[in-house]
Amino acid sequence: MLAHQLTGDPVWDALGSIAVGVLLGVVALFLIRRNMDYLLGEGVPPALRSWLLDQVRGHREVARVTYLHLEYVGPRRVFMVAAVDLVGDAPEPEVARRLRALEAELERSPMVEEAVLTLATTDEPDLA
C-alpha cells in the first residue's frame, strides 16, 4: 500500500495482495501436512522407541515385553500400548493393581501422555 501511495501505481497494491495470499497458502500447506502426520499416528524415531522400551523392560515388575506401540499425540508426547509379562504368578486382583501402578509410573515421564498395559501370553517372544 505504501508503494501504491508513493508511486500512484495500483500494481504495487495488487502485487502485495498476491504475495500475502501465496504466503498464507504456503503456511496452510505446511500446517495441513504436519497435522496429517499427527492424525495418522506418526511413528516415533527408533532411538526414542528403544529408550521407552528400556524404560518398560527395566522395571523391577516386568519380566519381558512382547508388544510395544508408540505414536505421537502432541509435541514430544507419546501414547504407549504395551504387552508385558509380570514377575511372579500373583492372583488377578494383584496383577491388575500392579499393572495400574506401572502405568502410573510410566506416565510420570514427561514423554508419555498415557500408557496402557496388558498382559502378554506365554507363547509371545520378548522384543529384543
N, C-alpha and C positions, 0 to 999 in steps of 0.2 A: 504494500500500500504506500509506503514511503517513496519507493521508486516511481510509482504512478503519480504521486503528488509532485515530486521534484521534476519529472520529465514531462508530465502531461500525457504520457503514452499509456493507455489501458492494458497493453500487452503484459506489462510487469505484474499487474494485479492478477491476470489470468495465469501467468506462469507460477506465481506464488501459490495460488489456489491448487494448481495441478501438483506442485511439489508437496504440499501438505497432504493431499489425497494419496499420493504414492507412498509417502512416509507412513501414513495410517494403515495402508494396505499391507506394507511390509511387516509392521508391528503385529497386525492381526494374523498374518500367516504364521509368524513365529509363535504367537500365543496359542493358535489352533494346534500346531504341531506339538508343542510342549504339553498342553492339556490332553491331547490324544494319547501321548505316552503314558500319562498317569491313569487315564480311564481304561486303557487296555492292559494295565498291570505291568509297568516297566520292570524288568528284572534288575536285580542288584549286581554289582560287579563281583567277580569271583573272589577277590580279596575280602570283601565285606561278608560274603556268604561263608567263606572259610572261618572268618573271625567269629561270626554268630554261631556257626556250628560248634566251634571250640567252646564257646560260652555255655551252650547247652550240654555238650558232651562232658565238659569239665566239672559239672555239678556233682556233688557227692551222692545225690539221689539217683543219678542216671547211669545205667549200665551200658546202654547203647542207643543210638539214634538211627532209625530206619527210614525216616522220611523228613524232608525239610523243604518247605515252600516259603519264599520270601518275595514280597513285592512292595514297591514304594507306595505310600499313601499320602505323602507330602514331602517337603524338603527335608532330607536327612531323617525321615521317619519311615519305618517298615512295619508291615503286618507279617507276623510269623505263624506258620502252622507246622507242627512237628509231631511225629510219632516216636515215642520213646519207650524204652524198656526200663522200668524202675528196678533198683536193687532190692532183693528180697522178694518174699511172697506174702505180702500183707493182705488182709481182708479188704473187700471192695470199698467200704467207707473210708478206711485208712488210705487206700490208693487215691481215691477222689480228693481227699484233703491234701495229700502230698502233691498231686498234680496242680491243684489250685495254688498252693504255696509256691511251687516252682514257676507257674505262670506269673504270679505277682512279683517274684524276684526278677524274672526276665524283663518285665515291664518297667522296672525301676531304671533300666538302661535308657539313656537319652535317645538311643536309636530305635527302640522298639515301642511302637504305638500300642500294639496289642499282640499278645501271644496266646495261641490256642494249642493245647497239647492233648494228644490222645495216646492210648497205649498201643504199642507195637505187638504184632503177633510173633510167635516163636520162630516161624519159618522165614521171616524177613531178614535180609542181611543188613549188617551195620553199614552206614555210609562211611567209607574210608577216605 
